[in-house]
C-alpha cells in the first residue's frame, strides 16, 4: 500500500456574492500547496466547505424574496466558474453546510453532554469559552482579562457571557411575521452558527484529527480559535496538526473596500480586459506569508511576463536547434533552475524565489538560442523544467480568450455588458470566420494593388486586437 494521503481542510466561500481578488489570493496559494505536494509524490485529500447559510445569506435572500437554496446556487456556481478561470483545482470534497446539519447537531449534543454547550431562554445554544483552557492558543491572544461585554463573537442573541459564541441560533420571526430559514432538530428549530459548520464538516470527512487547516489570516481569530475549542472539547484530541494562513491583500496600497473604490471581483477585472492567467500569476507572485500590494502596474508586468514565458515555450517547442552535443552553460543553468525551483517551494512555498529561478533559465536559454549555440538536447531539458513550473503555476496554456468570452457572456446575461471595456467588446465581437474573411479580402486587395484598402483592413483588425503576420507561407493572425 502507498503512503496515506495528507488530509487538508481549507475554509471555502460564503456564497452570498461574487468572490473578490482577496478571497482568491487565499484559494490560489492553497492550490499551489496541493499542486506542490502532488508534484513531490504526496497524495492529498482536500476538503473545502461551501457556507450556504449564514446571517448575510439570510438577509440577502430575504431581501431578494428568494429561498436561500435558490439564492446561493447562483453564487456557488459563479465561484466554481471563477476557480476554473484562475486554474484552481477543485478539491476532492466540497461539502455544503446545509447538507451537514445532522453532524452539527450531533457535535453540539456532545458538547452539551459535557456541560460545555448551554441553551439560552430563546432556544439558542452557546459554547462556554471559560471551559476551554486553551482558548487563544492559535492566535496567541491573551484572553484571560477579557470581561463580559468585550465581544469575541458578535451576534444578536442573549448568552451567559458576551465572549461565548453561538453554536445554534434559534429561529427568528421578523416584524412582518416572516421567519428566517430554519431546521427542526433535537436542539429546537433554528440554524447553525458559522463556526460549528467547519468543525462538523472537517471531522465528518477527515476525522477528529487531521494534518493541515488553511484559510485567510482574517479567519485565525475568532473563527479558527472557535473551531479548535469546540472540536477539541468534543473529541479530546488535537484538531489540526498544522495551520496555514494567507496574509491580507492591499489594492494600490490601501485596504480593499467598496468605499475606497478599489474593490474588485475576478469578473470586474476580466471585463476591464485583464487576463485570468496574469491575475493568477500576480496573486501568486508574493509568498503567502507576506502581505501583497495588488497594483495595475503589477498586473501589466505579470501580463508581459506570461507573454514572454509563452513565447519562450513556443520557441523551445518549435525546435530547429543543433542536434549534436550540448551547451554546458545552458545545461548547468537548467539543472540549477530545477533545483532552485523545488527548493524555493519546499521552503514554505516561496513563490517569488521559485519564479525567479525560472526567469534565470529563460534568460540563459534565450541568449544561447540567439547565438545559435542551443542544442536540441538543451531544449528538451528546458521543456522538462517548464513542465515542472507549469504543474504549479498553470499559466503556459493560453485559455485567456475563452475565459474573457465567458465573462462577457455572463455580463450580457446579467445586463452588465456596459461595464465591459468597449475595446474588449469590439475585439471579441469578431469571430474567427469574420477575421478569415477580412484577411482574404485584404489579400485580394493587395493582389489588385489596392494597397489603401489592404492597409485599412490591417489597421481595423489591429484596433480590435487582431495582429497579422505576413510570411512566405501566407498570413498568420493572433489575438493580442
C-alpha positions as CSV (number, residue, x, y, z in Angstrom):
1,X,0.0,0.0,0.0
2,X,1.1,3.6,-0.7
3,X,1.5,6.3,1.9
4,X,-1.7,7.7,3.3
5,X,-2.9,10.9,1.8
6,X,-2.3,14.2,3.6
7,X,-5.6,15.3,4.9
8,X,-6.3,19.0,4.5
9,X,-9.2,21.3,5.2
10,X,-9.4,24.8,3.8
11,X,-12.2,27.3,4.6
12,X,-14.1,27.9,1.5
13,X,-16.5,30.6,0.2
14,X,-19.6,32.0,1.9
15,X,-21.8,32.2,-1.2
16,X,-23.7,35.5,-0.7
17,X,-22.0,37.4,-3.5
18,X,-19.2,37.1,-6.1
19,X,-15.7,36.3,-4.9
20,X,-13.2,39.1,-4.8
21,X,-9.5,39.0,-5.5
22,X,-8.6,38.9,-1.8
23,X,-10.6,35.7,-1.5
24,X,-8.9,34.2,-4.5
25,X,-5.4,35.0,-3.3
26,X,-6.0,32.6,-0.4
27,X,-7.5,29.9,-2.7
28,X,-4.6,30.3,-5.1
29,X,-2.0,29.7,-2.5
30,X,-3.8,26.7,-1.2
31,X,-3.9,25.5,-4.8
32,X,-0.1,25.9,-5.0
33,X,0.3,23.8,-1.9
34,X,-1.8,20.9,-3.2
35,X,-0.1,21.0,-6.6
36,X,3.4,21.0,-5.0
37,X,2.6,18.2,-2.6
38,X,1.4,16.1,-5.5
39,X,4.5,17.0,-7.5
40,X,6.5,15.7,-4.6
41,X,4.6,12.4,-4.6
42,X,2.3,13.2,-1.7
43,X,-1.4,12.3,-2.2
44,X,-3.8,14.9,-0.9
45,X,-7.3,14.6,0.4
46,X,-8.6,18.2,0.3
47,X,-11.9,19.4,1.8
48,X,-13.2,22.9,1.1
49,X,-16.5,23.8,2.5
50,X,-19.2,25.9,0.9
51,X,-21.0,28.0,3.5
52,X,-24.5,28.3,2.1
53,X,-26.3,29.5,5.3
54,X,-25.3,32.4,7.5
55,X,-26.5,35.9,8.5
56,X,-25.5,37.7,5.3
57,X,-27.0,35.0,3.1
58,X,-30.3,35.0,5.0
59,X,-30.6,38.8,4.9
60,X,-29.8,39.0,1.2
61,X,-32.1,36.1,0.3
62,X,-35.0,37.6,2.3
63,X,-34.4,41.0,0.7
64,X,-34.4,39.3,-2.8
65,X,-37.5,37.3,-1.9
66,X,-35.9,34.0,-2.7
67,X,-35.3,30.8,-0.8
68,X,-31.7,30.6,0.4
69,X,-31.0,27.5,-1.8
70,X,-32.1,29.4,-4.9
71,X,-30.1,32.5,-3.8
72,X,-26.9,30.7,-3.0
73,X,-26.9,28.4,-6.1
74,X,-26.2,31.3,-8.3
75,X,-23.1,32.5,-6.4
76,X,-21.9,29.0,-5.7
77,X,-21.9,28.3,-9.5
78,X,-20.1,31.6,-10.1
79,X,-17.5,30.8,-7.5
80,X,-16.5,27.5,-9.2
81,X,-16.5,29.1,-12.6
82,X,-14.1,31.7,-11.2
83,X,-12.0,28.9,-9.7
84,X,-11.7,27.3,-13.1
85,X,-10.9,30.6,-14.8
86,X,-8.0,31.0,-12.4
87,X,-6.8,27.5,-12.9
88,X,-7.5,26.5,-9.3
89,X,-8.0,22.7,-8.9
90,X,-11.3,21.6,-7.4
91,X,-10.8,19.8,-4.1
92,X,-11.7,16.2,-3.6
93,X,-14.6,17.2,-1.3
94,X,-16.7,20.5,-1.5
95,X,-19.5,19.9,1.1
96,X,-22.3,22.4,1.6
97,X,-23.1,23.4,5.2
98,X,-26.8,22.8,4.7
99,X,-26.0,19.1,3.8
100,X,-24.4,18.5,7.2
101,X,-26.9,19.8,9.7
102,X,-27.2,16.4,11.5
103,X,-23.4,16.3,12.1
104,X,-23.6,19.8,13.5
105,X,-26.4,18.9,15.8
106,X,-24.6,15.7,17.0
107,X,-21.4,17.8,17.8
108,X,-23.4,20.3,19.8
109,X,-25.1,17.5,21.7
110,X,-21.7,16.1,22.6
111,X,-20.7,19.5,24.0
112,X,-24.0,19.8,25.9
113,X,-23.4,16.4,27.5
114,X,-20.1,17.8,28.9
115,X,-21.8,21.0,30.1
116,X,-19.7,23.0,27.6
117,X,-22.6,24.0,25.5
118,X,-25.6,25.6,27.1
119,X,-29.1,26.7,25.9
120,X,-30.4,30.2,26.5
121,X,-34.0,31.2,27.1
122,X,-34.7,31.9,23.4
123,X,-33.6,28.4,22.5
124,X,-30.1,29.2,21.1
125,X,-27.1,27.2,22.1
126,X,-23.7,28.6,23.0
127,X,-20.1,27.4,23.7
128,X,-18.8,28.3,27.1
129,X,-15.4,29.6,26.4
130,X,-14.4,29.5,30.1
131,X,-14.5,25.7,29.9
132,X,-11.7,25.5,27.3
133,X,-8.4,26.4,28.9
134,X,-6.5,26.5,25.6
135,X,-8.7,29.2,24.0
136,X,-6.4,31.7,22.1
137,X,-3.5,29.3,21.6
138,X,-3.6,29.6,17.8
139,X,-3.8,33.4,17.6
140,X,-1.6,33.8,20.7
141,X,-4.2,36.3,22.1
142,X,-4.2,36.7,25.9
143,X,-7.9,36.4,26.7
144,X,-7.5,36.0,30.5
145,X,-8.5,39.5,31.2
146,X,-11.4,39.7,28.7
147,X,-14.5,40.9,30.6
148,X,-18.1,40.2,29.7
149,X,-19.0,42.9,27.2
150,X,-15.7,42.7,25.3
151,X,-17.1,40.6,22.5
152,X,-15.3,37.8,20.9
153,X,-18.1,36.9,18.5
154,X,-20.7,39.5,17.8
155,X,-24.3,38.3,17.3
156,X,-27.8,39.4,18.2
157,X,-28.6,36.6,20.7
158,X,-28.6,36.6,24.5
159,X,-26.0,34.5,26.2
160,X,-24.4,33.9,29.6
161,X,-21.1,35.7,28.8
162,X,-20.5,38.1,25.9
163,X,-17.4,36.3,24.8
164,X,-19.2,33.0,24.4
165,X,-20.0,32.1,20.8
166,X,-23.1,30.8,19.1
167,X,-23.4,27.1,18.1
168,X,-27.0,27.0,17.2
169,X,-29.3,30.1,16.6
170,X,-33.0,29.7,17.5
171,X,-35.3,30.6,14.7
172,X,-36.3,34.3,14.5
173,X,-39.6,35.7,13.3
174,X,-39.4,39.2,11.8
175,X,-41.8,42.1,12.5
176,X,-43.6,41.2,9.3
177,X,-44.3,37.7,10.6
178,X,-41.8,36.0,8.2
179,X,-39.5,33.5,9.9
180,X,-35.9,33.1,8.7
181,X,-34.8,29.8,7.3
182,X,-34.5,27.1,9.9
183,X,-34.2,23.3,10.6
184,X,-36.3,21.4,13.1
185,X,-33.9,19.3,15.1
186,X,-33.4,17.9,18.6
187,X,-31.9,21.2,19.6
188,X,-35.0,23.0,18.6
189,X,-35.9,25.0,15.4
190,X,-33.0,27.0,14.2
191,X,-29.9,27.1,12.2
192,X,-26.2,26.5,12.8
193,X,-23.7,29.1,13.9
194,X,-20.9,29.7,11.4
195,X,-18.1,28.2,13.4
196,X,-19.8,24.8,14.1
197,X,-20.2,24.3,10.4
198,X,-16.5,23.9,9.6
199,X,-15.8,21.7,12.7
200,X,-18.6,19.3,11.7
201,X,-17.7,19.0,8.1
202,X,-13.9,18.7,8.7
203,X,-14.3,15.9,11.3
204,X,-17.0,14.2,9.3
205,X,-14.8,13.9,6.2
206,X,-11.2,13.9,7.6
207,X,-11.6,12.5,11.1
208,X,-11.3,14.1,14.6
209,X,-7.6,14.9,13.9
210,X,-6.1,15.8,10.5
211,X,-2.9,17.2,9.1
212,X,-3.5,20.8,7.9
213,X,-6.1,23.5,8.1
214,X,-5.8,26.5,5.8
215,X,-7.5,29.8,5.3
216,X,-7.1,33.6,5.2
217,X,-5.4,35.4,8.1
218,X,-8.7,37.1,8.9
219,X,-10.1,33.7,10.0
220,X,-7.5,32.9,12.6
221,X,-9.5,34.8,15.2
222,X,-12.2,34.1,16.2
223,X,-13.2,31.5,13.6
224,X,-10.3,29.1,13.8
225,X,-10.0,29.6,17.6
226,X,-13.6,28.6,17.9
227,X,-13.2,25.6,15.6
228,X,-10.3,24.4,17.8
229,X,-12.2,25.0,21.1
230,X,-15.4,23.2,20.1
231,X,-13.7,20.3,18.2
232,X,-11.1,19.5,20.9
233,X,-13.6,19.9,23.7
234,X,-15.9,17.3,22.0
235,X,-13.2,14.8,21.0
236,X,-10.4,15.2,23.5
237,X,-7.9,15.1,20.6
238,X,-5.9,17.8,18.7
239,X,-8.0,19.2,15.9
240,X,-5.5,20.2,13.1
241,X,-1.8,19.5,13.5
242,X,-0.6,22.3,11.3
243,X,-2.2,25.7,10.2
244,X,-1.6,27.8,7.1
245,X,-2.9,31.4,7.0
246,X,-2.6,33.6,3.9
247,X,-2.0,37.3,4.5
248,X,-4.3,40.1,3.6
249,X,-4.3,41.8,0.2
250,X,-3.9,45.5,-0.3
251,X,-5.0,47.2,-3.6
252,X,-2.9,50.1,-4.7
253,X,-1.6,50.5,-1.1
254,X,-5.0,50.5,0.6
255,X,-7.2,48.0,2.2
256,X,-9.7,46.8,-0.4
257,X,-13.1,48.3,0.2
258,X,-16.1,49.4,-1.9
259,X,-15.9,52.8,-0.1
260,X,-12.3,53.2,-1.4
261,X,-13.3,52.3,-5.0
262,X,-10.7,49.6,-5.1
263,X,-12.9,46.5,-4.5
264,X,-12.6,44.1,-7.4
265,X,-14.1,40.7,-8.2
266,X,-12.4,38.5,-10.7
267,X,-15.2,39.3,-13.1
268,X,-14.6,43.0,-12.7
269,X,-11.0,42.6,-13.8
270,X,-11.9,40.3,-16.8
271,X,-14.4,42.9,-18.0
272,X,-11.7,45.5,-17.9
273,X,-9.7,43.4,-20.3
274,X,-7.2,41.8,-17.9
275,X,-6.2,38.2,-18.4
276,X,-7.1,35.5,-16.0
277,X,-3.6,34.0,-16.3
278,X,-2.0,37.3,-15.4
279,X,-4.3,37.7,-12.4
280,X,-3.3,34.2,-11.2
281,X,0.4,34.9,-11.7
282,X,0.3,38.2,-9.9
283,X,-1.7,36.9,-6.9
284,X,0.9,34.1,-6.6
285,X,3.9,36.3,-7.1
286,X,4.2,37.3,-3.4
287,X,4.6,34.4,-0.9
288,X,1.5,33.7,1.2
289,X,3.1,34.8,4.5
290,X,3.7,38.3,3.1
291,X,1.1,41.0,2.6
292,X,0.7,41.7,-1.1
293,X,0.0,45.0,-2.7
294,X,-2.1,44.4,-5.9
295,X,-1.5,47.2,-8.4
296,X,-2.5,47.6,-12.0
297,X,1.2,48.3,-12.9
298,X,2.0,44.9,-11.4
299,X,-0.8,43.3,-13.4
300,X,0.6,44.8,-16.6
301,X,4.0,43.4,-15.7
302,X,2.5,40.0,-15.0
303,X,0.8,40.0,-18.4
304,X,4.2,40.8,-20.0
305,X,5.9,38.1,-18.1
306,X,3.4,35.5,-19.2
307,X,3.6,36.6,-22.8
308,X,7.4,36.2,-22.6
309,X,7.1,32.8,-21.0
310,X,4.7,31.6,-23.6
311,X,6.8,33.0,-26.5
312,X,9.8,31.2,-25.0
313,X,7.9,28.0,-24.6
314,X,6.8,28.1,-28.2
315,X,10.4,28.7,-29.3
316,X,11.6,25.6,-27.4
317,X,8.8,23.5,-28.9
318,X,9.4,24.8,-32.4
319,X,12.9,23.4,-32.3
320,X,15.4,23.7,-35.2
321,X,18.3,23.7,-32.8
322,X,21.6,21.9,-33.4
323,X,21.3,18.1,-33.0
324,X,24.8,17.4,-31.8
325,X,26.3,18.0,-28.4
326,X,25.1,20.1,-25.5
327,X,25.7,23.7,-24.4
328,X,27.3,23.1,-21.0
329,X,26.4,26.6,-19.6
330,X,22.7,26.2,-20.5
331,X,22.7,22.6,-19.2
332,X,24.1,23.9,-15.8
333,X,21.5,26.8,-15.8
334,X,18.7,24.3,-16.4
335,X,19.7,22.0,-13.7
336,X,20.1,24.9,-11.3
337,X,16.7,26.2,-12.2
338,X,15.1,22.9,-11.5
339,X,16.8,22.5,-8.1
340,X,16.2,26.1,-7.1
341,X,12.5,26.0,-8.1
342,X,11.8,22.9,-6.0
343,X,13.9,24.2,-3.1
344,X,12.0,27.5,-3.1
345,X,8.6,25.9,-2.9
346,X,9.9,23.4,-0.3
347,X,10.9,26.5,1.8
348,X,7.4,27.4,2.9
349,X,6.1,27.9,-0.6
350,X,8.4,30.8,-1.6
351,X,6.7,31.5,-4.9
352,X,8.8,34.6,-5.5
353,X,12.1,32.7,-5.4
354,X,10.5,29.9,-7.5
355,X,9.6,32.2,-10.4
356,X,12.9,33.9,-10.2
357,X,14.7,30.6,-10.7
358,X,12.7,30.0,-13.9
359,X,13.5,33.5,-15.2
360,X,17.2,32.9,-14.9
361,X,16.9,29.8,-17.0
362,X,14.8,31.6,-19.6
363,X,17.5,34.3,-20.0
364,X,20.3,31.8,-20.3
365,X,18.4,29.6,-22.9
366,X,17.2,32.6,-25.0
367,X,20.7,34.0,-25.1
368,X,22.1,30.7,-26.3
369,X,19.3,30.3,-28.9
370,X,20.0,33.8,-30.2
371,X,23.7,33.0,-30.5
372,X,22.9,29.7,-32.3
373,X,24.5,27.6,-29.5
374,X,21.4,26.0,-28.0
375,X,21.0,22.3,-28.9
376,X,18.0,20.0,-29.2
377,X,19.1,18.2,-26.0
378,X,19.2,21.6,-24.2
379,X,15.7,22.4,-25.4
380,X,14.3,19.1,-24.2
381,X,15.8,19.7,-20.7
382,X,14.4,23.2,-20.7
383,X,10.9,21.9,-21.6
384,X,11.1,19.5,-18.7
385,X,11.7,22.3,-16.3
386,X,9.0,24.4,-17.8
387,X,6.6,21.5,-17.3
388,X,7.7,21.3,-13.7
389,X,7.0,25.1,-13.4
390,X,3.6,24.8,-15.1
391,X,2.4,21.9,-12.9
392,X,2.4,24.6,-10.1
393,X,1.7,27.9,-11.8
394,X,-0.5,26.7,-14.7
395,X,-0.1,29.7,-17.0
396,X,1.6,28.4,-20.1
397,X,-1.6,27.1,-21.8
398,X,-3.4,30.1,-23.3
399,X,-7.1,30.0,-22.4
400,X,-7.4,33.7,-21.7
401,X,-9.7,34.5,-24.6
402,X,-12.0,31.6,-23.7
403,X,-12.3,32.9,-20.1
404,X,-12.8,36.5,-21.2
405,X,-15.6,35.5,-23.6
406,X,-17.2,33.6,-20.8
407,X,-17.1,36.8,-18.6
408,X,-18.6,38.8,-21.5
409,X,-21.4,36.3,-21.9
410,X,-22.1,36.5,-18.2
411,X,-22.1,40.3,-18.3
412,X,-24.6,40.3,-21.2
413,X,-26.9,37.8,-19.4
414,X,-26.8,39.9,-16.2
415,X,-27.4,43.1,-18.0
416,X,-23.9,44.4,-17.1
417,X,-22.3,44.4,-20.5
418,X,-21.9,48.2,-20.3
419,X,-19.3,47.6,-17.5
420,X,-17.0,45.9,-20.1
421,X,-14.2,47.8,-21.7
422,X,-15.6,48.9,-25.2
423,X,-12.4,47.8,-26.9
424,X,-12.8,44.4,-25.3
425,X,-16.3,44.0,-26.7
426,X,-15.1,45.1,-30.1
427,X,-12.2,42.8,-30.0
428,X,-14.2,39.7,-29.2
429,X,-17.2,40.6,-31.3
430,X,-15.2,39.3,-34.3
431,X,-15.5,35.6,-34.8
432,X,-12.7,33.5,-36.4
433,X,-14.7,33.2,-39.7
434,X,-15.1,37.0,-39.9
435,X,-11.4,37.5,-39.3
436,X,-10.5,35.0,-42.0
437,X,-12.9,36.7,-44.4
438,X,-11.3,40.1,-43.8
439,X,-7.8,38.6,-44.3
440,X,-9.0,37.1,-47.6
441,X,-10.3,40.5,-48.6
442,X,-7.0,42.1,-47.7
443,X,-5.1,39.5,-49.7
444,X,-7.3,40.2,-52.7
445,X,-6.9,44.0,-52.3
446,X,-3.1,43.6,-52.3
447,X,-3.2,41.4,-55.4
448,X,-5.3,44.1,-57.1
449,X,-2.8,46.7,-55.9
450,X,-5.5,48.4,-53.8
451,X,-3.0,49.0,-51.0
452,X,-5.1,51.6,-49.3
453,X,-7.9,49.1,-48.7
454,X,-5.4,46.4,-47.6
455,X,-3.8,48.8,-45.1
456,X,-7.2,49.9,-43.8
457,X,-8.2,46.3,-43.1
458,X,-4.9,45.7,-41.2
459,X,-5.4,48.9,-39.1
460,X,-9.0,48.0,-38.4
461,X,-8.1,44.5,-37.2
462,X,-5.2,45.8,-35.1
463,X,-7.7,48.2,-33.4
464,X,-9.8,45.2,-32.5
465,X,-6.8,43.3,-31.1
466,X,-6.0,41.1,-34.2
467,X,-2.3,41.0,-35.2
468,X,-1.4,39.9,-38.7
469,X,1.9,38.4,-39.6
470,X,2.8,38.1,-43.3
471,X,5.1,35.2,-44.2
472,X,6.1,33.1,-47.2
473,X,3.5,30.5,-46.2
474,X,0.7,33.0,-46.1
475,X,-0.9,35.3,-43.4
476,X,-0.9,34.2,-39.8
477,X,-3.0,36.0,-37.2
478,X,-3.4,36.0,-33.5
479,X,-5.4,37.9,-30.9
480,X,-3.5,40.2,-28.5
